[in-house]
Amino acid sequence: MFQYLSLLVRNCLAVLVIAFILLFPVQITLAAQYAEDVTKVDASEMILEVIPFEAVNHYLARHFNAYSVAVTGFLNPETELPAKVEIAIPAGSDVIWMSEFSGGPLDLEIQFEEPSAVRSEAGLDIYTAVLTQSLALQIEYHIDDNSSPNRALGDGQYAISMEYTAHQDIPFIRLMTNFPAETVVTDPTVEFMGEDAEGYLVFMRVYTDVPAFRAVQGEIVYTPPVGRGMIAEGGNLVGGIGIAAISAAVAIVAAAAFVLASSKRR
């Protein structure tokens, strides 16, 4: 009986040795594949590190009976895609549009559907996205009906206030807004960007080398055509993708100039 058990053990060991030898190449292949997968993950994580924007537009847009804001971040033109980016807006904002931004037709832009990756920090909602076809990201949100940025000063003049806080150091931030045609702005520190597709005049204030979490605030004093100072009564809010269309024509050219200036400065 002892000899039989001893023979059985030896046979089992022999089978195990043979199986190990036969499966050894498979083990080597699996190990190599695992190492390759780990390398790919590490490389992907390196590519997808958050890249800060070179310039940000804060565009306060006048609609029929309300205001909304589009915040657009622009990467350096030499950035390789895909690129992981983050963009900040006031916490609790009602987001109505978020997409890659090239300045072309909106139906061709890559829209980021809800829910988007977002975290809250220091009174900001910070959205994360991966850009694959464009070097810019745009997010649009409504302004609370009870917090109009526009106020009357008297003598036919009005003032509109704008504010933006970024969670990253930004070389250029532009506070932009649109006015009815024939509006007069005499402040020499306010820059005229041009006329948008809807016939509105677009003006802006520029801020450079803005540290993270430092609010930039600006006010533009203007004289509008008679009866066009405050938000018009009646009509419906141009919602959703409206502001992206309004800002596209004037934003891209200016953004390219600012980003180029930033690159040269470095």
Rosetta blueprint (number, residue, H / E / L):
1 M L
2 F H
3 Q H
4 Y H
5 L H
6 S H
7 L H
8 L H
9 V H
10 R H
11 N H
12 C H
13 L H
14 A H
15 V H
16 L H
17 V H
18 I H
19 A H
20 F H
21 I H
22 L H
23 L H
24 F H
25 P H
26 V H
27 Q H
28 I H
29 T H
30 L H
31 A H
32 A H
33 Q H
34 Y H
35 A H
36 E H
37 D H
38 V H
39 T H
40 K H
41 V H
42 D H
43 A H
44 S H
45 E H
46 M H
47 I H
48 L L
49 E L
50 V E
51 I L
52 P L
53 F L
54 E L
55 A E
56 V E
57 N E
58 H E
59 Y E
60 L E
61 A E
62 R E
63 H L
64 F L
65 N L
66 A L
67 Y E
68 S E
69 V E
70 A E
71 V E
72 T E
73 G E
74 F E
75 L L
76 N L
77 P L
78 E L
79 T L
80 E L
81 L L
82 P L
83 A E
84 K E
85 V E
86 E E
87 I E
88 A E
89 I E
90 P E
91 A L
92 G L
93 S L
94 D L
95 V E
96 I E
97 W E
98 M E
99 S E
100 E E
101 F L
102 S L
103 G L
104 G L
105 P L
106 L H
107 D H
108 L H
109 E L
110 I L
111 Q E
112 F L
113 E L
114 E L
115 P L
116 S L
117 A E
118 V E
119 R E
120 S E
121 E E
122 A L
123 G L
124 L E
125 D E
126 I E
127 Y E
128 T E
129 A E
130 V E
131 L E
132 T L
133 Q L
134 S L
135 L L
136 A E
137 L E
138 Q E
139 I E
140 E E
141 Y E
142 H E
143 I L
144 D L
145 D L
146 N L
147 S L
148 S L
149 P L
150 N E
151 R E
152 A E
153 L E
154 G E
155 D L
156 G L
157 Q E
158 Y E
159 A E
160 I E
161 S E
162 M E
163 E E
164 Y E
165 T L
166 A L
167 H L
168 Q L
169 D L
170 I E
171 P E
172 F E
173 I E
174 R E
175 L E
176 M E
177 T E
178 N E
179 F E
180 P L
181 A L
182 E L
183 T L
184 V E
185 V L
186 T L
187 D L
188 P L
189 T L
190 V L
191 E E
192 F E
193 M E
194 G E
195 E E
196 D L
197 A L
198 E L
199 G L
200 Y L
201 L E
202 V E
203 F E
204 M E
205 R E
206 V E
207 Y E
208 T E
209 D E
210 V E
211 P L
212 A L
213 F L
214 R L
215 A L
216 V E
217 Q E
218 G E
219 E E
220 I E
221 V E
222 Y E
223 T E
224 P L
225 P L
226 V L
227 G L
228 R L
229 G L
230 M L
231 I L
232 A L
233 E L
234 G L
235 G L
236 N L
237 L L
238 V L
239 G L
240 G L
241 I L
242 G H
243 I H
244 A H
245 A H
246 I H
247 S H
248 A H
249 A H
250 V H
251 A H
252 I H
253 V H
254 A H
255 A H
256 A H
257 A H
258 F H
259 V H
260 L H
261 A H
262 S H
263 S H
264 K H
265 R H
266 R L
